[in-house]
Amino acid sequence: MSIDLLDGTLQIDIFYECEDHDLEDNICLSIVEQCPPAEKIFRAGQTHIYLTPAEAAMLGRALLDAAQHSNQHPGD
């Protein structure tokens, strides 16, 4: 799955790394920045973070929880 953020200057790809099926952390969160150096969040233009299935599930739940709270408006 590929997600573009920050007007397309930050691309996040999330995928199962088949070649690493025997490793515990075989889910890749790949972040690619295509912006001027002064605007970069990371030092490298491309960063890979490898997650275990439990970590990936926790990240997913945290994002869904934040999205739910964002949709709730005080006083409604």
N, C-alpha and C positions, 0 to 999 in steps of 0.2 A: 504494500500500500504506500502510495506517495502523497504527501501533503505539502502544499506550498503555503508559506506564511510570509508576513512582512512584505506584502506587494510582490511576492515571487522571488525575493532575494534570499530566502531561507527555505531550503527543501529538506523535508524529513521523509526518509524511506524506512519502513519497518518490514522486516522479512525474516523468515526462518532460513538459516544458513545450512542447506543440505549437506555440504561438505563437512560440517562440524557436528553431524548427528550424534556422534559418540561423546561430545562434550556437554557439560551441564548448561553452559551459557551459550546456546546456539541460536538465539534470537538477536538479530542485529538492528540497532537503531542507528541509521546513517544520517548524518547532518551535513549538508553541503551549503556553503554560503557563497553567493555570487553578488558581492557588493564591494565598494572601495575598502581598502584596509582600515581606514579610520572608523568605519561603521561596523566592523566585524565583532561578533560576540566571542568567537573562538579564535585562537591564534592560527590554526590551520584552516585551509579552505574546505577541508573535508575531515570529519571526525566520526569514528565508529565507536559505539558503545555496545558491548555484548551483554545481554541479559539472560537470566534463567527464566523458565516459564513462570515461576512464582513471582519474580521481579516484574516481568512484563504484565502479568495479571494485576499486580498491585499498582503499577503505573496506569493501566487502563482504568481501574476502579477510581483512582485519584482524579484522573481527568474527567470521568463521568460525574463524580461527586462535585467537582468544581463547576462543571457546566450546569448541573442541577441548581446549585446555590446561586449561580449567576442569573438564572432565569426567575428566581424568586425575588420579588420586590417587597421591601418593607412597607407595611401599611395596606397591602392588597387584601 
